[in-house]
Amino acid sequence: METLPLQLPTLNKYIKRIKRQQTEDKDCIKWDVEKQLAKLPVPDLNLTLDKYLRCLQPILPAEKFEYIQKLVEEFCSPNGIGHHLQELLLKYASETENWSYNWWLSDMYLSNPLALPINSNPALVLPKQSFKDENDHLKFVSKLICGILDYKVLIDARELPIDRATSREKGQPLCMEQYYRLFSSYRIPGADKDRLLLTKTKVMHEPEHVIVAYRNTFWVLDVVVNFTRLDEDDLYALLKRIVQMTDEDPVSDDVGICSSLPRRMWGKIRMELITDALNRDSLDLIERCIFLVCLDKAEKDWDIYTNISGSDDDEDNALNKHFDVERHVVSLAEQMLHGGKNMLNCCNRWYDKTMQFIIGSDGACGVNYEHSPAEGIAVIQLIEHLFRYMTEKSQDRFRRSKSLCELPTPHRLKWSLSKLLLKQIKIAKDTLRSSIDDFDLSILEFDDYGKAFVKLHNMSPDAFIQMSLQFTYFKMYDKLVSTYESASTRRFYLGRVDNIRANTPEALEWAQSMMDEENRIPAAEKLRLFRRAMQAQTDLMIQNILGQGMDNHMLALKQIAHDYQIPTPELFLDESYKISNHFALSTSQVTTNLPESFMCYGAVVPDGYGCSYNVRDDHFLFCISSFKSCSTTDSKRFADVLTDTLYEIRDLCTLVQKQQTLALRRPSYASKMGLPVTPLITTGTMNVIATGPSKTV
């Protein structure tokens, strides 16, 4: 690969192999990767409005739904405003690269006033490392930094292997623009609205430094010196110096905690900060850095560990022997999401930066990323490539390190803080403390079956999980609610996501059938309704990924009316539009192939649930979140009911396969919820309702 530096032979070899695999793939070779990606199409107005009605029908009272039908009829009538807005949108789409991108970005992220941790920034938990001591810890960090910088060479040269579609037009090239923003963007808080800043432009120099956060202080780590990239040994020496200098002078200003505040408050504080030249310079170095590395302190709270050695060591001794104890996965997720329940590392973050790599001295590893530049799949793909590449590169030999005196002295960022700013830092700590206490996270590791079982029954794993979530919510609340599942639109230039709404009429009919307590509905009929609901979900997914989604189109019609100073149509002013966008279930499949890895995030509304899920051949992993301040939500209860749902559906599929027609009600679920218990039915000596070893934490 001529465009890549010759001093990166492992990277060249690794990428050439991936590209060679694509050129040998029959689905990939039929596509011309040099051809410009198509522009996102504008969906048909009538089809979008039909989808809008279908998503509202299961969640609105009948009288209210009839009123909405009339509003839709008026909107799309020959004299209605809908066709005029559609014409304006079509004109705008013909003049821009992606008609949806800016409106979607503003609505989803930049105009959202909520704080980034928990509410917006997802966290990715990575495989836990085993460090013998501090030196081992810092050597791993230096290796990670080198691997990221090597990979960034590909990004800067736009030589990344192009992602391909894995379904519906398999092998089709996907837009890669999200990758190119991962190390060149920064979200600036504003008093009215945030801005997404690109740090690499024609007028700005390429960043040549990383910011290292350690003990709530921030250090500039230059990775290019005299036009030469530092190697692992150089970086290790500088990291060691940063740790030593901080330990000698550990006083921290805790400024990083300000980035955890609600956006408008943080925007005003930032304006106050930059009135001082010292603060302005420090902020500039953070905003323009390539990425952050957060060296976290080890958690010492015994409650987040399990003693797996069986020894009688006291707590302190066991915690110092990391191989004797195992971190609870919830505590790992919380550390990556917000710094940890005890706030040990909460100030050791800067949430506006796109990529923060977190490596604890106890081996806890993960990423906290600011969501506006890219979707989770781009981050996961990058991390998986990075870990595979680092494994290959570990065989390389490195040149001897420069002596420490030849390396630049790390630069600690300084701050000038007025009494008002110090008060704001305290407020930020109290605010985050309150948010952490309110956050309710439960992780369900369901390992009685997984994707293999689902595919054995000729079902879509994603549709299977989505219907499981719908039924779980219905069992708990006797209703369905607006549901968000992201659907990638990367087949089109600058494509991000649209929304697959799982709360369909078919899902409601199936959920109602499953609650039949009098055994009037045969199992075969329930399974037929289940398959029909999954097919409706799959149809929506296909329409979305092919650019025919509803949500972005509805948003664009509303926004173009605003931009042309046209009075907002009643269709968007009615409460039903707000209800349709109140996502009490916010879900996404974020499958990663790295062992012990998963992604998690918070609920997007105060009375809702967030649910990310990782689908593997033999198990499912769900990260379920909600807020304790809401009296009607409970993440652990949702996980328990979801467990029963997965068994109920498994039993339903198995029974019908065996040509038995029973109506099911799992005794464990019925007893928990105070419902009538259907007697356990046996065939011969074998119980038809089984239990399994799923685990909720």
Buried (B, 14 or more C-beta within 10 A) or exposed (E): BEEBEEEBEBBBEBBEEBBEEBEEEEBBEEBEBEEEBEBBEBBEBEEBBEBBBBBBBBBBEEEBBEEBBEBBEBBBEEEBBBBBBBEBBEEBBEEBBBBBBBBBBBBBBBEBBBBBBBBBBBBBBBEBBEBEEBEBBBBBBBBBBBBBBBBBBBBBEEBBBBBBBEEEEBBBBBBBBBBBBBBBBBBBBBEEBBEBBEBBEEEEEEBBBBBBBBBBBBBBBBBEBEEEBBBBBBBBBBBBBBBEBBEEEEEBBBBBBBBBBBBBBBBBBBEBBBEBEEBEEBBEBBBBBBBBBBBBBBBBEBEBBEBEEEEEBEEEEBBEEBEBBBBBBBBBBBBBBBBBBBBBBBBBBBBBBBBBBBBBBBBBBBBBBBBBBBBBBBBBBBBBBBBBBBEBBEEEEEEEBBEEEEBEEBBBBEBBBEEEBEEBBEBBBEBBBEBBEBBBBBBBBBBBBBBEBBEEBEBBBBBBBBBBBBBBBBBBEEEBBBBBBBBBBBBBBBBBBBBBBBBBBBBBBBBBBBEBEEEEBBBBBBBBBBBBBBBBBBBBBBBBBBBBBBBBBBBBBBBBBEEEEEEEBEBBEBEBBEBBBBBBBBBBBBBBEBEEBBBBBBBBBEBBBBBBBBBBEEBBBBBBBBBEBBEEBBBBBBBBBBBBBBBBBBBBBBBBEEEBBBBBBBBBBBEEEEBEBBEEEEEEEEEBBEEEEBEBB
